[in-house]
Amino acid sequence: LSLSLSISLFLSLSLALSLSSSPLDHTLAGARRDLRTCIASVDCSSEWSDEVAYLQSHIQLRSKSSSFAELVDTCQLGELPLASGPCQVARLQASRPVAWVHVPKCGTSFGNALMYLPGMCPLLPPGFVLDDKWNTPQFIADRIDQWCPGSFSSLGRVDFGDHSGVGGVYKSSVEGHGFIMLRQPEQRIISAYNFFQHSWPKWLFHRPAKDLLEYAQVCSGCAVKILTRKAIDGDLSTGYTVCGNPPPATTDEVTLAKQRLRSGFVFVGITDEWNLSICLLHAIFGGSCLATDFEVVRLGSNRSENLYDTSELMGYKDLADGALFEEASAVFSEHLQRYSVSYESCKSCFQQASSFK
């Protein structure tokens, strides 16, 4: 990016901001500050490239005087390429505030990918990443809204990336704004069991689960329950939990969860296809593929690509979440096709992430 083009872009941005009174002002102001830094150093080729591209696309969108929702429709009709910068910016801004629906053991790491999408967290401390030591979701619960103004929904939430049920806030907060990663149900159950029996209702049983099978029978249908039931549920789920709510998920709840997943979520990823899911995220919403997108925050005894032995479940199947996972896999495949995402097309994303290590 030349110095003259940088200055031109900065002046255009200043004009756009002076005419703007939208909730994006904080995000754009933070990005403008970053752009000013790159102009001063005459080096916009690397660390500021995402923000510069974001601002260029945003200025193009401002000039159209249309709502982001209308521009998303324009992209869907093929009037602009789906993977073009303006379409990616329009989709991301139409999705704000993002409602990250976090099913236990389906990727706390996904929070890093969301925070580093272009323009989402302009005040994030340099180099910040979620981890399992100091920078946990609970640690940043009272900071995320300061670092990422207007970017994440706080309705029905205790912590950033907690496991609260969204049944009570679906219409007001999640529909049209939902982002979710889902996992093969029996694999998720075993991972949660091994992670201190996550979500087990000790408040009800006054003891740990006797074995994996008992745990599975009580805590199955977790994703369906999160999408349909009401309850505030902290990240570590040490008290009352949605997933540990003993009544099994009903057929009606499964149907409702599938409907909500398909119609209300703007991004559906599969942890068993983590790399492809991250590549899809960037194809839809833009931004660079980063090494932190692929790092594991809470590493269990197995990663998704190294499957758990399910024989201890003695043939038990989580039918409710199984039906939802089947729907999620279908949506995921449809989106891969729509945005022309494959392992071949994602090579540049994976190489880009490696270069950031």
C-alpha positions as CSV (number, residue, x, y, z in Angstrom):
1,L,0.0,0.0,0.0
2,S,1.6,3.3,-1.1
3,L,1.8,6.3,1.2
4,S,-0.4,8.4,-1.1
5,L,-3.0,5.7,-1.2
6,S,-2.8,5.3,2.6
7,I,-3.4,9.0,3.1
8,S,-6.3,9.0,0.6
9,L,-7.8,6.0,2.4
10,F,-7.4,7.7,5.8
11,L,-9.0,10.9,4.5
12,S,-11.9,8.9,3.0
13,L,-12.3,7.1,6.3
14,S,-12.4,10.3,8.2
15,L,-15.1,11.6,6.0
16,A,-17.1,8.4,6.4
17,L,-16.8,8.5,10.1
18,S,-17.8,12.2,10.3
19,L,-21.0,11.3,8.5
20,S,-21.6,8.2,10.6
21,S,-23.6,7.8,13.8
22,S,-23.9,4.0,13.7
23,P,-22.8,1.5,16.4
24,L,-19.8,0.8,14.3
25,D,-18.2,4.1,15.3
26,H,-16.1,2.6,18.1
27,T,-14.9,-0.2,15.9
28,L,-14.0,2.1,13.0
29,A,-12.4,4.6,15.3
30,G,-10.1,1.9,16.6
31,A,-9.3,0.7,13.1
32,R,-8.7,4.3,12.0
33,R,-6.1,4.6,14.9
34,D,-4.4,1.5,13.6
35,L,-4.4,2.9,10.0
36,R,-2.9,6.2,11.3
37,T,-0.1,4.1,12.8
38,C,0.6,2.3,9.6
39,I,0.6,5.6,7.6
40,A,3.1,7.1,10.0
41,S,5.5,4.2,9.6
42,V,4.8,3.9,5.9
43,D,4.4,0.2,6.4
44,C,0.9,-1.2,5.8
45,S,2.0,-4.4,4.1
46,S,1.6,-6.9,6.9
47,E,0.1,-6.3,10.3
48,W,-2.4,-3.7,9.2
49,S,-3.4,-5.4,6.0
50,D,-6.7,-6.8,7.4
51,E,-7.8,-3.5,8.8
52,V,-6.9,-1.6,5.7
53,A,-8.9,-4.1,3.6
54,Y,-11.7,-3.8,6.1
55,L,-11.8,0.0,5.9
56,Q,-11.6,0.0,2.1
57,S,-14.5,-2.4,1.9
58,H,-16.5,-0.4,4.5
59,I,-16.0,2.8,2.6
60,Q,-17.3,1.1,-0.5
61,L,-20.4,0.0,1.4
62,R,-21.0,3.5,3.0
63,S,-21.1,5.0,-0.5
64,K,-24.0,2.7,-1.5
65,S,-26.1,4.2,1.3
66,S,-27.7,0.8,1.9
67,S,-28.2,-1.2,5.1
68,F,-25.8,-4.1,5.7
69,A,-28.8,-6.5,5.5
70,E,-29.7,-5.2,2.0
71,L,-26.1,-5.5,0.9
72,V,-26.0,-9.1,2.1
73,D,-29.1,-9.8,-0.1
74,T,-27.3,-8.1,-3.0
75,C,-24.4,-10.5,-2.5
76,Q,-26.7,-13.5,-2.2
77,L,-28.3,-12.6,-5.6
78,G,-24.9,-12.7,-7.2
79,E,-24.6,-9.0,-8.0
80,L,-21.3,-9.0,-6.1
81,P,-18.9,-12.0,-5.7
82,L,-19.7,-13.9,-2.5
83,A,-16.1,-13.8,-1.4
84,S,-15.5,-10.2,-2.2
85,G,-14.4,-7.8,0.5
86,P,-17.6,-5.7,0.5
87,C,-19.7,-8.9,0.9
88,Q,-17.6,-10.2,3.7
89,V,-17.8,-6.9,5.6
90,A,-21.5,-6.7,5.0
91,R,-22.1,-10.2,6.3
92,L,-20.0,-9.6,9.4
93,Q,-21.5,-6.2,10.3
94,A,-25.1,-7.6,9.7
95,S,-24.2,-10.3,12.2
96,R,-23.1,-8.0,15.0
97,P,-23.6,-8.2,17.8
98,V,-22.4,-11.8,17.4
99,A,-24.1,-14.4,19.6
100,W,-21.5,-17.1,20.2
101,V,-23.5,-20.2,21.3
102,H,-20.9,-22.4,23.0
103,V,-21.7,-26.0,23.6
104,P,-19.3,-27.6,26.2
105,K,-16.3,-29.3,24.7
106,C,-16.9,-27.8,21.2
107,G,-14.0,-25.4,21.0
108,T,-13.3,-22.6,23.5
109,S,-10.6,-21.8,20.9
110,F,-13.3,-20.6,18.6
111,G,-13.4,-17.4,20.7
112,N,-10.0,-16.5,19.4
113,A,-11.1,-16.8,15.8
114,L,-14.1,-14.6,16.5
115,M,-12.2,-11.9,18.3
116,Y,-9.7,-11.5,15.5
117,L,-12.2,-11.1,12.7
118,P,-11.7,-7.7,11.1
119,G,-13.0,-4.8,13.1
120,M,-14.5,-7.0,15.9
121,C,-12.2,-6.1,18.8
122,P,-10.3,-2.9,18.0
123,L,-9.3,-2.4,21.7
124,L,-8.0,-5.9,22.3
125,P,-4.6,-5.9,24.0
126,P,-1.8,-6.7,21.4
127,G,-1.1,-10.4,21.2
128,F,-4.1,-11.4,23.4
129,V,-5.4,-14.9,23.1
130,L,-7.7,-17.0,25.2
131,D,-5.9,-19.8,27.1
132,D,-6.5,-22.2,29.9
133,K,-4.3,-20.3,32.5
134,W,-4.8,-16.6,32.9
135,N,-6.8,-15.4,29.9
136,T,-9.8,-17.7,30.4
137,P,-13.3,-16.7,29.3
138,Q,-14.2,-16.0,32.9
139,F,-11.2,-13.7,33.3
140,I,-12.2,-11.5,30.4
141,A,-16.0,-11.5,31.2
142,D,-16.0,-7.9,32.3
143,R,-13.5,-6.8,29.6
144,I,-14.9,-8.2,26.4
145,D,-17.5,-5.5,25.9
146,Q,-14.7,-2.8,26.4
147,W,-12.3,-4.5,24.0
148,C,-15.0,-5.4,21.4
149,P,-17.6,-2.6,21.6
150,G,-20.9,-3.6,20.0
151,S,-19.4,-6.9,18.7
152,F,-20.8,-9.5,21.0
153,S,-24.2,-10.0,22.5
154,S,-24.3,-9.8,26.3
155,L,-28.0,-10.9,26.7
156,G,-28.4,-14.1,28.8
157,R,-24.7,-14.3,29.4
158,V,-22.5,-14.8,32.5
159,D,-19.1,-15.1,30.9
160,F,-17.8,-14.6,27.3
161,G,-18.3,-18.0,25.7
162,D,-20.2,-19.5,28.6
163,H,-22.7,-22.4,28.2
164,S,-26.0,-20.6,28.9
165,G,-29.2,-21.8,27.2
166,V,-30.5,-19.4,24.6
167,G,-34.1,-20.4,24.7
168,G,-35.1,-17.2,26.4
169,V,-33.1,-14.9,24.2
170,Y,-33.2,-16.6,20.9
171,K,-35.5,-14.2,19.2
172,S,-33.9,-11.1,20.7
173,S,-30.3,-12.0,20.6
174,V,-29.4,-15.1,18.6
175,E,-31.6,-15.2,15.5
176,G,-29.6,-13.8,12.6
177,H,-26.5,-13.4,14.8
178,G,-25.7,-17.0,15.9
179,F,-22.3,-18.6,15.6
180,I,-21.8,-22.2,16.7
181,M,-19.4,-25.1,16.5
182,L,-20.8,-28.6,17.0
183,R,-19.1,-32.0,17.6
184,Q,-20.0,-35.7,17.1
185,P,-22.2,-36.3,20.1
186,E,-20.6,-39.4,21.7
187,Q,-17.2,-37.9,21.3
188,R,-18.4,-34.7,23.0
189,I,-19.9,-36.7,25.8
190,I,-16.7,-38.6,26.5
191,S,-14.6,-35.4,26.3
192,A,-16.9,-33.6,28.8
193,Y,-16.9,-36.6,31.1
194,N,-13.1,-36.6,31.1
195,F,-13.1,-32.9,31.8
196,F,-14.2,-33.1,35.4
197,Q,-17.6,-34.5,34.4
198,H,-18.5,-31.1,32.9
199,S,-22.2,-30.2,33.4
200,W,-23.0,-33.2,35.7
201,P,-25.8,-32.1,38.0
202,K,-24.1,-32.7,41.3
203,W,-26.5,-30.3,42.9
204,L,-29.2,-32.9,42.2
205,F,-27.3,-36.2,42.8
206,H,-24.9,-34.9,45.5
207,R,-22.2,-37.2,44.0
208,P,-20.2,-37.7,40.8
209,A,-21.6,-39.9,38.1
210,K,-20.9,-43.5,38.8
211,D,-19.5,-44.1,35.3
212,L,-19.5,-42.8,31.8
213,L,-22.7,-44.5,30.9
214,E,-24.7,-42.8,33.7
215,Y,-23.1,-39.5,32.8
216,A,-24.1,-39.9,29.2
217,Q,-27.7,-40.8,30.0
218,V,-28.1,-37.7,32.1
219,C,-26.1,-35.2,30.1
220,S,-27.1,-36.2,26.6
221,G,-29.0,-33.8,24.3
222,C,-26.7,-31.0,25.5
223,A,-26.7,-29.0,22.3
224,V,-30.4,-29.4,21.8
225,K,-31.0,-28.2,25.4
226,I,-28.8,-25.2,24.9
227,L,-30.7,-24.1,21.8
228,T,-34.1,-24.5,23.3
229,R,-34.0,-24.1,27.1
230,K,-33.5,-21.1,29.4
231,A,-30.8,-21.0,32.0
232,I,-27.7,-18.9,32.8
233,D,-24.7,-21.2,32.9
234,G,-21.1,-20.2,33.7
235,D,-18.1,-21.4,31.7
236,L,-17.1,-24.2,34.1
237,S,-20.7,-25.3,34.9
238,T,-20.1,-26.1,38.5
239,G,-23.7,-25.3,39.6
240,Y,-27.1,-25.7,37.8
241,T,-26.5,-26.3,34.1
242,V,-28.5,-26.5,31.0
243,C,-26.7,-29.6,29.7
244,G,-27.1,-31.3,33.1
245,N,-30.9,-30.5,33.3
246,P,-32.1,-34.1,33.8
247,P,-35.3,-34.2,31.7
248,P,-34.2,-35.7,28.3
249,A,-34.5,-33.5,25.2
250,T,-37.9,-34.1,23.6
251,T,-38.8,-34.7,20.0
252,D,-40.3,-31.2,19.8
253,E,-37.1,-29.7,21.2
254,V,-35.0,-31.6,18.6
255,T,-37.2,-30.2,15.8
256,L,-37.0,-26.7,17.2
257,A,-33.2,-26.9,17.6
258,K,-32.8,-28.0,14.0
259,Q,-35.0,-25.2,12.8
260,R,-33.1,-22.6,14.8
261,L,-29.8,-24.0,13.7
262,R,-30.7,-23.8,10.0
263,S,-32.6,-20.5,10.0
264,G,-31.0,-18.4,12.8
265,F,-27.3,-19.2,12.7
266,V,-25.0,-17.3,10.3
267,F,-22.1,-19.7,10.9
268,V,-22.2,-23.4,11.7
269,G,-18.8,-25.2,12.1
270,I,-17.9,-28.8,12.9
271,T,-15.1,-29.4,15.4
272,D,-14.3,-32.7,13.7
273,E,-13.5,-30.6,10.6
274,W,-11.8,-27.7,12.6
275,N,-9.4,-26.6,9.9
276,L,-12.0,-26.5,7.2
277,S,-14.4,-24.7,9.6
278,I,-11.9,-22.0,10.3
279,C,-11.2,-21.6,6.6
280,L,-15.0,-21.3,5.9
281,L,-15.3,-18.7,8.6
282,H,-12.8,-16.5,6.8
283,A,-14.3,-17.2,3.4
284,I,-17.7,-15.9,4.7
285,F,-16.5,-13.0,6.9
286,G,-13.0,-12.1,5.8
287,G,-9.8,-11.6,7.7
288,S,-6.5,-13.5,7.8
289,C,-6.1,-17.0,8.9
290,L,-4.1,-16.9,12.1
291,A,-2.1,-19.5,14.0
292,T,-4.3,-18.8,17.1
293,D,-7.4,-19.9,15.0
294,F,-6.0,-23.4,15.1
295,E,-4.7,-23.6,18.7
296,V,-6.4,-25.7,21.3
297,V,-7.3,-23.8,24.5
298,R,-8.5,-26.7,26.6
299,L,-6.6,-29.8,25.4
300,G,-8.3,-33.0,26.5
301,S,-6.7,-36.5,26.4
302,N,-7.7,-36.7,22.7
303,R,-8.1,-34.1,19.9
304,S,-11.1,-34.4,17.6
305,E,-9.0,-36.0,14.9
306,N,-8.0,-38.7,17.4
307,L,-11.3,-40.2,18.3
308,Y,-12.2,-41.6,21.7
309,D,-13.1,-45.3,22.0
310,T,-16.9,-45.3,22.5
311,S,-17.1,-48.9,23.7
312,E,-17.4,-47.7,27.3
313,L,-20.8,-46.3,26.3
314,M,-22.0,-49.9,25.8
315,G,-23.8,-48.9,22.6
316,Y,-25.5,-45.9,24.1
317,K,-26.3,-43.2,21.5
318,D,-27.2,-39.5,22.1
319,L,-30.1,-39.6,19.7
320,A,-31.2,-36.0,20.3
321,D,-27.8,-34.4,19.6
322,G,-27.2,-37.0,16.9
323,A,-30.2,-35.6,14.9
324,L,-29.0,-32.0,15.5
325,F,-25.4,-33.0,14.4
326,E,-26.7,-34.5,11.2
327,E,-28.5,-31.2,10.4
328,A,-25.4,-29.2,11.3
329,S,-23.3,-31.4,9.0
330,A,-25.7,-30.8,6.2
331,V,-25.7,-27.0,6.7
332,F,-21.9,-27.1,6.9
333,S,-21.6,-29.1,3.6
334,E,-24.0,-26.6,1.9
335,H,-21.9,-23.7,3.1
336,L,-18.7,-25.3,1.9
337,Q,-20.3,-25.6,-1.6
338,R,-21.8,-22.1,-1.6
339,Y,-18.5,-20.4,-0.7
340,S,-16.3,-22.8,-2.8
341,V,-14.4,-24.0,0.2
342,S,-12.3,-27.2,0.1
343,Y,-9.0,-28.4,1.5
344,E,-7.5,-27.5,-1.9
345,S,-8.9,-23.9,-1.8
346,C,-7.8,-23.5,1.8
347,K,-4.1,-24.2,1.3
348,S,-3.4,-20.5,1.2
349,C,-5.3,-20.1,4.5
350,F,-3.3,-22.8,6.2
351,Q,0.0,-21.5,4.9
352,Q,-1.0,-18.0,6.1
353,A,-1.7,-19.3,9.6
354,S,1.7,-21.1,9.6
355,S,3.4,-17.8,8.7
356,F,2.0,-16.1,11.8
357,K,3.4,-18.7,14.3
